[in-house]
Amino acid sequence: MRQEQLVCLIILCFPLYDSRLHWLRGDDDPYLNKYGHFSERERLEMLEEAKKMFYFGYENYMKYAFPLDELDPIHCTGRGPDRENPSNININDVLGGYSLTLVEALDTLAVMGNASEFQKAVQLVIDNVSFDTGSVVQVFEATIRVLGSLLSAHLIITDPQQPFGDMAPPDYDDELLEMAHDLATRLLPAFENTATGIPFPRVNLSTGVHPECINHTCTAGAGTLLLEFGVLSRLLADPVYDFYAHQAVAGLWKYRSNVTGLLGNVINIQTGEWVGKLSGLGAGLDSFYEYLFKAYILFGDERYLQMFNESYETIKFHMRKGRERCNFGEGNSPIYVNVNMMTGEIFNTWIDALQAAWSGVQVLAGDMEEAICSHAFYYSIWRKYDALPERYNWQLKAPDVSFYPLRPELVESTYFLYRATRNPFYLHVGREILTSLSTHTKAKCGYGTVHDVETKELEDRMESFFLSETCKYLYLLFDKDNHVNTALSRYLFTTEGHILPIDRRWRSKPWEEEEDGLDEEEKAASVIDVRHNNSNCDPVSTESRYFLPVRSSYFAQMERAVGLN
C-alpha cells in the first residue's frame, strides 16, 4: 500500500446518481427490486426515526439514571459500579462512577446540531464528574469511552469555525481538556512495573494498580490507545502519553509469531508469553489493527502504516477462507475465521459481532470489494435474527453466544460503505437495523440488551455506546447534509465513534526541539490531503456502485451459508 492510499479514507468524490439506473438493465431480480432504490421521502423518515431513537434513550437516561453511569431501561433506574462485587468485571471494567452515558453522548449531541443541549451537557459534566472515585476500571474502556469523548467534545468547542453550530459554552476554559488530562494521568500507573511495556489491564483511579492485579491483557486492550493518548500529548505538549501508547504497540508487535506474523489475543505483560493463541478480527484483537491504520492517518507515522500493511497481508493469507474474489468465480462465500497464531490453522468455528467493524477498516484502506463482501456476510446474519449474536458458529449456522448488547459495528460498516459507494443498498440495510432495534429492543425507558437473539428476551441494560455509536452512525447514515458527511475527509472516528479532526497539529510533536527540519511550507505540503488522488484506491466497480454491491447469486449463497431461508 503506497502512502497515497491514505486518500481512501472515506471516498467522497464518487458522483451522485439516479439509483433507479438498475432498471435500465432489464432484470427482474428480486434483490435489485428490493434494494435498488431509496426515495428521498424514505431517507427523511429514517433520519427522523434515528433522531427519535437517540433522544428516547438520552432523555430517559437523564430523567432516571443521571448522574449514574448507565440506564436500566426496563426498571427505569440507573446503575454504577458494582462496589459489593469487585470481581464483576462485566460491569466494573466499564462503569467508573463518572456519568458515563452523558460523557459518551456529548459529540452525538453536537453532530445532531443541538447546541443548547450540548452546552448544558458539557456544563453538567464539568460540574458533576470526578475521576477520584476509587473505581477499578479497564484502561482500554476508560480510554476509548471517556478520554476519547472528552477530547472530541473539547475539540468541537474550540474549533474556531464552529461547523456544527455555536457549541462553545459561555466562559469555557478548557475544562474538558483538564479532565482528560486528569483521567489519563490516573491511567499511567498501568504502564509502570511491566517488563514488556504493555500495560496492566486495570487500574484503580485513586490508588493505581493493585498488587494482585493479573498480568494478562488482551491485544486490543493494550494496543488501542494510540489516538486518544497521541492527541492528548499534542494538546498538552507532553510526550508521556504518546510515548506509553506507542510503547504498548511496539511491545505487542515484538512478540508476534515469527512463523505466521500473527498476534494472539491475550498476552502476559511480564514475560511476553501468549496466553491466548487465538488470532482473529473480533474481540481481543479488532481495534488493534484499526488503530494502526488510523494512527497513520491522524499522525502520519509511517511505522504504523507498515505494521498495518504487514498485518493485513498475514490476515488475508491465514484467516481468509472461501473463493478468491467476492463477485467472481466459484466456491464458498469469503469469510475471515479465527486461527492459531502459531500455525495459521483454524482455531474454532465461530466469529463474533465485533468483527463486523472490519468492513469499515477495509473501506478506509481502500479494499472495497473485500469490505463489501465482509459486510454482506454479517448483514445476512442480522437478517436471520434481527440482531447479531455475540458469537455465531458458521459451521453449525447457529449462535454460540446469543446475546446482543446493542452493538454498533454493523451499522458502522454500513455507514462507511454508503459514504464510499452511495449505493441505496446500504440505506435499506440501515433501515432494517433501525427497524429491528425499534421492534425488539425498545423498553419502557430506553433500549435494552437482547439476552437471546432467538427469543428476543431483553436484559435491563443500555450500554453507553448505544448513544455514542449506534445512534450516531444511524443518524449520519440518513443525514446526507450533515457537516460530518460533507467534510468527511477531515474527520476520523475513534473505535468508540468519537470524532476527531484530521488536523495538521497532530502531524508534529510540539515537545521536540526540531520538527524534522521542515519549514512551514514543507510541513503544510507533507500533510496528505485525503480528498485527492483516490485513483490509488481499489475502485468500486460500476455494478457495485449502481446495482447490487454483491451479485444476486452470491448474495443468495451467503443467505444459505447462514441458514437464512
C-alpha positions in Angstrom: 0.0 0.0 0.0 1.5 3.3 -1.1 1.3 6.4 1.0 -1.2 8.0 -1.4 -3.7 5.3 -0.4 -4.5 7.3 2.7 -6.9 9.1 0.5 -9.1 6.0 0.6 -10.3 7.5 3.9 -13.9 7.8 3.0 -14.2 8.1 -0.7 -16.2 11.3 -1.1 -15.8 12.2 -4.8 -18.0 9.4 -6.2 -20.7 11.2 -8.2 -24.3 11.1 -7.1 -26.5 9.1 -9.4 -30.1 8.1 -10.0 -30.3 4.9 -8.1 -33.1 3.8 -10.5 -30.4 3.2 -13.2 -30.6 -0.6 -12.5 -34.0 -0.6 -14.2 -32.2 0.0 -17.5 -30.7 -3.4 -17.2 -34.0 -5.0 -17.7 -33.6 -7.5 -14.9 -36.5 -8.9 -12.9 -34.2 -9.6 -10.0 -36.0 -9.6 -6.6 -32.8 -8.4 -4.9 -32.5 -5.4 -7.2 -36.1 -4.7 -6.9 -35.8 -4.6 -3.1 -32.6 -2.7 -2.7 -32.2 -0.7 -5.9 -34.0 2.5 -4.9 -34.4 4.5 -1.7 -36.5 7.6 -2.0 -35.9 11.0 -0.5 -39.1 10.7 1.5 -37.9 7.4 2.9 -34.5 8.9 3.8 -36.1 11.8 5.7 -38.4 9.4 7.5 -35.5 7.3 8.7 -33.5 10.4 9.7 -36.4 11.4 11.9 -36.7 7.9 13.3 -32.9 7.8 14.1 -33.2 11.1 15.9 -36.2 9.9 17.9 -34.3 6.8 18.9 -31.4 8.7 20.2 -33.5 11.2 22.2 -35.7 8.5 23.7 -32.6 6.8 25.1 -30.9 10.1 26.1 -33.8 11.8 27.7 -34.7 8.7 29.8 -31.1 8.4 30.9 -31.1 12.0 32.0 -34.5 11.6 33.8 -34.0 8.2 35.5 -30.2 7.5 35.6 -28.0 10.6 35.7 -25.6 11.1 37.4 -25.0 7.3 37.4 -23.2 5.6 34.5 -25.9 3.7 32.7 -29.7 3.4 32.3 -31.6 0.3 33.2 -34.4 0.8 30.6 -36.8 -1.8 31.9 -37.0 -0.7 35.6 -36.3 2.9 34.7 -33.3 3.4 37.1 -29.6 3.9 36.9 -26.6 1.8 37.6 -22.9 2.5 38.5 -20.0 0.3 39.6 -20.8 -2.9 41.5 -19.0 -2.0 44.7 -20.2 -5.0 46.5 -18.8 -7.4 43.9 -15.4 -6.2 42.7 -15.0 -9.3 40.6 -17.9 -8.3 38.4 -15.7 -7.0 35.6 -18.6 -7.1 33.1 -19.8 -4.0 35.0 -16.8 -2.6 36.8 -14.4 -2.6 33.8 -16.7 0.0 32.2 -18.6 1.8 34.9 -16.4 4.1 36.9 -18.9 6.3 38.6 -18.4 9.2 36.2 -21.8 9.6 34.4 -20.5 7.5 31.5 -23.6 7.7 29.3 -23.7 11.5 29.4 -20.0 11.8 28.7 -20.2 9.5 25.8 -23.3 11.3 24.3 -21.6 14.7 24.0 -20.3 14.6 20.5 -23.6 12.9 19.3 -25.5 16.0 20.5 -23.1 18.1 18.6 -23.3 16.1 15.4 -27.1 16.4 15.7 -26.7 20.2 15.9 -28.3 20.5 19.3 -26.1 23.4 20.6 -28.3 24.2 23.7 -28.3 20.6 25.0 -24.7 20.1 24.1 -23.7 23.2 26.2 -25.9 22.1 29.0 -24.5 18.6 29.0 -20.9 19.9 28.9 -21.6 22.0 32.0 -23.2 19.0 33.8 -20.0 17.0 33.1 -17.8 19.8 34.3 -19.8 20.3 37.5 -20.6 16.7 38.4 -17.9 14.3 37.0 -14.8 13.5 39.1 -12.3 10.7 38.5 -11.2 10.5 42.1 -13.7 7.7 42.6 -11.7 4.7 43.8 -13.1 2.7 40.9 -11.1 -0.1 39.3 -11.6 0.3 35.6 -10.2 -1.2 32.5 -7.6 1.1 30.9 -9.0 0.3 27.4 -12.6 1.2 28.3 -11.8 4.3 30.2 -9.6 5.5 27.3 -11.9 4.9 24.3 -15.2 5.8 26.1 -14.3 8.6 28.4 -11.0 10.1 27.4 -11.9 9.9 23.7 -15.3 11.6 24.3 -13.8 14.4 26.4 -11.2 15.2 23.8 -13.7 15.1 21.0 -16.1 17.5 22.8 -13.2 19.8 23.7 -12.1 20.0 20.0 -15.6 20.7 18.9 -15.9 23.5 21.4 -12.6 25.1 20.5 -13.0 24.7 16.7 -12.9 28.4 15.5 -15.2 27.5 12.6 -17.9 26.0 14.8 -19.3 23.9 11.9 -21.9 22.2 14.0 -23.4 25.5 15.3 -22.3 27.5 18.3 -21.3 24.7 20.6 -19.0 26.7 22.9 -20.4 27.1 26.4 -20.0 30.6 27.9 -16.7 31.1 29.6 -15.4 27.7 28.6 -11.8 27.5 29.9 -10.5 24.1 28.6 -12.2 22.3 31.5 -12.8 19.1 29.4 -9.2 19.0 28.4 -8.2 19.4 32.0 -10.5 16.5 32.9 -9.0 14.4 30.1 -5.5 15.2 31.4 -6.6 14.2 34.9 -8.1 10.9 33.8 -5.1 9.9 31.6 -2.7 10.7 34.5 -4.7 8.3 36.7 -4.3 5.6 34.0 -0.5 5.9 33.8 0.3 3.6 36.7 -0.9 0.8 34.5 2.3 1.3 32.5 4.7 1.0 35.5 6.4 -2.2 36.6 5.7 -4.0 33.4 8.7 -5.8 31.8 7.4 -5.6 28.3 6.0 -2.0 28.1 2.5 -3.5 27.7 0.2 -2.0 30.4 -1.7 -3.8 33.1 -5.4 -4.2 32.1 -6.9 -2.4 35.1 -6.1 0.5 37.4 -7.7 2.0 40.5 -8.4 5.6 39.6 -7.4 6.8 43.1 -4.6 4.4 44.1 -3.1 2.9 41.0 -2.5 -0.8 40.1 -3.4 -3.3 42.8 -0.5 -5.5 43.8 -2.6 -8.6 42.9 -3.7 -7.3 39.5 -3.4 -10.0 36.9 -0.5 -9.9 34.4 -2.6 -10.8 31.4 -4.2 -8.4 29.0 -5.8 -8.6 25.5 -4.1 -7.3 22.4 -6.8 -4.8 21.6 -7.0 -3.6 25.2 -3.3 -2.7 25.3 -3.0 -1.6 21.6 -6.0 0.7 21.2 -4.6 3.8 23.0 -2.7 5.5 20.1 -5.3 8.0 19.0 -6.5 9.3 22.4 -3.1 9.3 24.1 -1.5 10.8 21.0 -3.9 13.7 20.6 -3.7 14.4 24.3 0.0 14.6 24.2 -0.1 17.0 21.4 -2.7 19.2 23.0 -0.6 19.3 26.2 2.8 19.4 24.6 3.6 16.5 26.9 5.2 13.4 25.3 4.4 10.9 28.1 1.0 9.7 26.9 2.1 9.3 23.3 5.2 7.5 24.4 3.4 5.0 26.5 0.8 4.3 23.9 3.5 3.6 21.3 5.5 1.5 23.7 2.5 -0.7 24.2 2.0 -1.3 20.5 5.7 -1.8 20.0 5.7 -4.4 22.8 2.8 -6.3 21.3 4.4 -6.2 17.8 7.7 -7.5 19.1 6.0 -10.7 20.3 4.1 -11.6 17.1 4.7 -15.1 15.8 8.0 -15.4 13.8 6.3 -18.2 11.8 3.0 -16.6 10.7 3.4 -13.0 11.6 0.2 -13.1 13.6 -0.6 -11.9 17.1 -2.6 -13.8 19.7 -5.5 -12.3 21.7 -4.1 -12.5 25.3 -0.5 -11.9 26.4 1.4 -11.9 29.7 2.7 -8.4 30.2 5.7 -9.5 32.2 7.0 -12.4 30.0 5.6 -11.7 26.6 4.2 -15.2 26.5 0.9 -15.6 24.6 -1.7 -16.9 27.0 -4.4 -16.8 24.3 -3.2 -18.0 20.9 -6.4 -17.2 19.1 -5.8 -14.8 16.2 -8.8 -13.2 14.5 -10.6 -9.9 13.8 -13.0 -9.9 16.7 -12.9 -9.4 20.4 -9.4 -9.0 21.8 -7.8 -8.0 18.5 -10.1 -6.0 16.4 -9.3 -2.4 17.3 -5.5 -3.1 17.5 -5.5 -3.3 13.7 -7.9 -0.5 13.3 -5.7 1.9 15.3 -2.6 1.0 13.4 -4.1 2.4 10.2 -6.0 5.3 11.9 -2.8 6.3 13.8 -1.1 6.6 10.4 -4.0 8.7 9.1 -4.0 11.0 12.0 -0.3 11.4 12.8 1.3 10.4 9.5 3.7 8.0 11.3 4.9 5.5 8.6 5.7 2.9 11.3 2.0 2.3 11.9 1.3 2.0 8.1 4.0 -0.6 7.8 2.6 -2.6 10.7 -0.9 -2.4 9.3 0.2 -3.5 5.8 2.2 -6.4 7.2 -0.8 -7.4 9.4 -3.3 -7.2 6.6 -1.1 -9.4 4.4 -0.8 -12.1 7.0 -4.5 -11.8 7.9 -5.6 -12.4 4.3 -3.1 -15.2 3.9 -4.1 -17.1 7.1 -7.6 -16.1 8.1 -9.4 -15.5 4.8 -11.3 -18.6 3.5 -13.6 -19.1 0.5 -13.3 -18.1 -3.2 -10.6 -15.7 -4.2 -13.0 -12.9 -5.3 -16.2 -11.8 -3.8 -18.1 -11.2 -7.0 -16.4 -13.6 -9.3 -15.6 -17.3 -9.6 -16.7 -20.4 -7.8 -16.5 -21.7 -4.2 -17.8 -20.8 -0.8 -18.5 -17.2 0.3 -15.4 -15.5 1.6 -15.1 -15.3 5.4 -12.4 -14.4 7.9 -12.0 -17.1 10.5 -10.2 -17.4 13.8 -6.9 -19.2 13.5 -4.0 -20.4 15.7 -1.4 -17.6 15.8 1.5 -20.1 15.7 0.3 -22.3 12.9 -2.4 -20.5 11.0 -4.7 -23.5 11.4 -8.4 -22.9 12.1 -8.8 -22.3 15.8 -12.6 -22.6 16.2 -15.8 -22.3 14.0 -17.2 -19.1 15.4 -16.9 -15.4 14.5 -18.1 -12.6 16.8 -20.1 -9.5 16.5 -17.1 -7.1 16.9 -15.6 -8.4 13.7 -18.5 -6.7 11.8 -16.5 -3.4 12.1 -13.7 -4.9 10.0 -15.5 -3.9 6.8 -15.2 -0.2 7.9 -11.4 -0.6 8.3 -11.3 -2.2 4.8 -13.1 0.8 3.4 -10.5 3.2 4.9 -7.8 1.0 3.5 -9.4 1.1 0.0 -10.1 -2.6 -0.2 -13.6 -2.1 -1.4 -14.6 -5.5 -2.8 -13.4 -7.2 0.4 -15.3 -4.6 2.5 -18.5 -5.2 0.6 -18.3 -8.9 0.9 -17.4 -8.9 4.6 -20.3 -6.6 5.3 -22.8 -8.7 3.3 -22.0 -11.8 5.4 -22.8 -10.1 8.6 -25.8 -8.5 7.2 -27.1 -11.9 6.3 -26.7 -12.9 9.9 -28.6 -9.8 11.0 -31.4 -10.6 8.6 -31.7 -14.1 10.2 -32.0 -12.8 13.8 -32.8 -9.1 13.6 -29.7 -8.7 15.6 -26.1 -10.0 15.7 -25.4 -12.8 18.2 -22.2 -12.1 20.2 -20.7 -15.3 18.7 -22.0 -17.0 15.6 -21.0 -20.6 14.7 -20.6 -20.6 10.9 -20.3 -24.4 10.8 -23.5 -25.0 12.8 -25.3 -22.0 11.4 -26.3 -21.0 14.9 -25.3 -18.7 17.8 -22.6 -19.9 20.2 -23.3 -16.9 22.4 -26.7 -15.5 21.9 -26.9 -12.0 23.5 -26.8 -8.7 21.6 -25.9 -5.6 23.7 -27.0 -3.0 21.0 -23.5 -3.1 19.4 -22.8 -0.6 16.6 -20.3 -2.5 14.5 -22.6 -3.5 11.6 -24.2 -0.1 11.3 -20.8 1.5 11.5 -19.6 -0.5 8.5 -22.9 0.1 6.7 -22.3 3.9 7.2 -18.8 3.8 5.8 -19.8 1.7 2.8 -22.7 4.0 2.0 -20.4 7.0 2.1 -17.9 5.3 -0.2 -20.4 4.0 -2.7 -23.7 6.0 -2.3 -25.4 2.7 -3.1 -29.0 2.7 -1.8 -28.5 -0.9 -0.7 -26.8 0.4 2.4 -29.8 2.7 3.2 -32.0 -0.3 3.1 -29.6 -2.1 5.5 -29.7 0.9 7.8 -33.5 0.9 7.8 -33.6 -2.8 8.6 -31.2 -2.3 11.6 -33.2 0.7 12.9 -36.5 -1.1 12.5 -35.1 -4.2 14.2 -33.9 -2.1 17.1 -37.2 -0.3 17.4 -39.2 -3.5 17.2 -37.2 -5.8 19.5 -35.1 -3.7 21.9 -37.3 -0.7 22.9 -38.3 -0.9 26.6 -40.3 1.4 28.9 -37.5 3.9 29.4 -34.9 3.2 26.7 -33.4 0.3 24.7 -32.3 -3.0 26.3 -29.7 -5.6 25.6 -31.1 -8.6 23.8 -30.5 -11.5 26.1 -31.2 -14.1 23.4 -31.4 -13.2 19.7 -33.7 -16.1 19.0 -36.3 -15.4 21.7 -35.7 -11.6 21.8 -35.8 -11.6 25.7 -34.3 -8.4 27.0 -31.8 -7.6 29.7 -32.1 -4.5 31.8 -29.1 -2.6 30.4 -28.5 0.1 27.9 -24.7 0.4 27.3 -23.3 3.9 26.7 -22.1 3.0 23.2 -25.7 2.8 22.1 -25.9 6.6 22.2 -22.3 7.3 21.3 -22.1 5.0 18.3 -25.2 3.0 17.3 -27.5 6.0 17.2 -24.8 8.4 15.8 -24.0 6.1 12.8 -27.7 5.6 12.1 -28.3 9.3 12.2 -25.3 10.1 10.0 -26.3 7.4 7.5 -29.5 9.2 6.7 -28.4 12.8 7.2 -26.7 13.4 3.8 -26.2 17.2 4.5 -24.6 16.8 7.9 -21.3 18.6 8.3 -19.5 15.3 9.1 -20.6 13.9 5.8 -19.9 17.0 3.7 -16.4 17.3 5.2 -15.8 13.6 6.0 -12.3 13.6 4.7 -11.4 16.0 7.5 -12.7 13.7 10.3 -11.7 10.4 11.8 -13.8 8.3 14.1 -12.3 6.6 17.1 -13.1 3.0 17.8 -15.9 4.3 20.1 -17.3 6.5 17.4 -16.0 9.8 18.7 -15.0 12.3 16.0 -11.5 13.8 15.8 -10.5 16.4 13.2 -7.7 15.4 10.8 -5.5 18.3 11.7 -2.0 19.4 10.8 -1.4 19.9 14.5 -1.3 16.2 15.0 1.5 15.8 12.4 4.1 17.4 14.6 5.3 16.8 18.1 5.5 20.1 19.9 7.8 18.7 22.6 10.5 18.1 20.1 13.0 20.9 19.6 13.3 20.3 15.9 10.4 19.1 13.7 12.2 17.1 11.1 14.0 20.2 9.7 11.0 21.3 7.6 9.9 24.9 7.1 6.2 25.8 7.4 5.6 25.4 3.7 7.1 21.9 3.7 5.1 20.9 6.8 1.9 22.0 5.1 2.8 20.1 2.0 3.6 17.0 4.0 0.1 16.7 5.3 -1.8 14.4 3.0 -5.0 15.9 1.6 -7.3 12.9 1.8 -9.7 14.5 -0.7 -7.5 13.8 -3.7 -5.6 11.1 -5.5 -8.2 8.4 -4.8 -7.2 6.7 -8.1 -4.9 4.7 -5.9 -7.7 3.1 -4.1 -9.3 -0.2 -5.1 -12.0 1.2 -7.4 -15.6 0.4 -6.7 -17.0 -1.4 -9.8 -19.8 0.2 -11.7 -22.0 -2.8 -10.8 -21.3 -2.4 -7.1 -22.0 1.3 -7.3 -25.2 1.3 -9.4 -26.6 -2.2 -8.9 -26.4 -4.7 -6.0 -22.9 -4.5 -4.3 -22.8 -8.3 -4.1 -24.2 -10.1 -7.2 -27.6 -11.7 -6.5 -26.4 -15.2 -6.9 -23.6 -14.7 -4.4 -25.9 -12.8 -2.0 -28.3 -15.8 -2.1 -25.3 -18.1 -1.4 -24.5 -16.0 1.7 -28.0 -16.3 2.9 -27.9 -20.1 2.5 -24.5 -20.2 4.3 -26.0 -18.7 7.4 -29.2 -20.8 7.2 -31.5 -18.0 6.1 -34.3 -19.3 4.1 
